[in-house]
């Protein structure tokens, strides 16, 4: 499993991609934090997931953080 921080602008089309991804992978994630963003302008989740799951996310929503370390994009 790999740690990742997902950060997405709440007004972007990528938000729905992230929400759909969370719904699809929810039961298979080792860890998924509640939304740590404000929800009105940014959504922020710390997850621990397989490389397969993370590869489905657009690289633009992966962020560097204390949780995930440096983003490899």
C-alpha positions in Angstrom: 0.0 0.0 0.0 1.1 3.5 -0.7 0.2 6.7 1.0 -1.2 9.7 -1.0 -2.8 13.0 -0.3 -5.6 14.0 -2.6 -6.2 17.7 -3.0 -8.9 19.0 -5.4 -10.5 22.3 -6.0 -14.2 22.0 -5.1 -15.2 23.9 -8.3 -13.2 21.8 -10.7 -14.5 18.9 -12.8 -11.8 16.7 -11.2 -13.8 16.9 -7.9 -16.4 14.5 -9.3 -13.6 12.2 -10.5 -12.2 12.1 -6.9 -15.6 11.5 -5.3 -16.3 8.7 -7.8 -12.8 7.2 -7.1 -13.4 7.4 -3.3 -16.8 5.7 -3.7 -15.3 3.0 -5.9 -12.3 2.2 -3.8 -13.7 3.0 -0.3 -13.9 -0.6 0.9 -10.4 -1.4 -0.4 -8.5 1.5 1.1 -6.3 0.7 4.1 -6.9 4.3 5.3 -9.1 7.2 4.2 -9.3 10.3 6.2 -12.5 12.4 6.4 -12.4 15.5 4.1 -9.8 17.6 5.8 -10.4 20.6 3.5 -13.1 23.2 4.0 -15.3 21.5 1.4 -16.4 24.9 0.0 -13.3 25.5 -2.0 -11.0 22.5 -1.5 -11.3 18.8 -0.6 -8.4 17.1 1.0 -8.1 13.4 1.8 -5.2 11.3 3.1 -5.4 7.8 1.8 -3.5 4.6 1.8 -4.2 2.5 -1.3 -2.7 0.2 -3.8 -0.7 1.5 -6.8 -3.5 0.2 -9.0 -6.1 2.4 -7.3 -3.9 5.5 -7.2 -3.0 5.1 -10.8 -6.6 5.9 -11.7 -6.4 9.4 -10.2 -5.3 12.3 -12.3 -1.8 13.3 -11.2 -3.1 16.9 -10.8 -5.0 15.9 -7.6 -2.0 14.3 -5.9 -0.2 16.6 -3.5 2.9 16.6 -1.3 2.2 16.4 2.4 3.6 15.2 5.7 1.3 12.1 5.3 2.4 11.2 1.8 5.9 12.7 1.5 7.0 14.4 -1.7 4.7 14.0 -4.7 6.3 12.1 -7.6 4.7 14.2 -10.3 
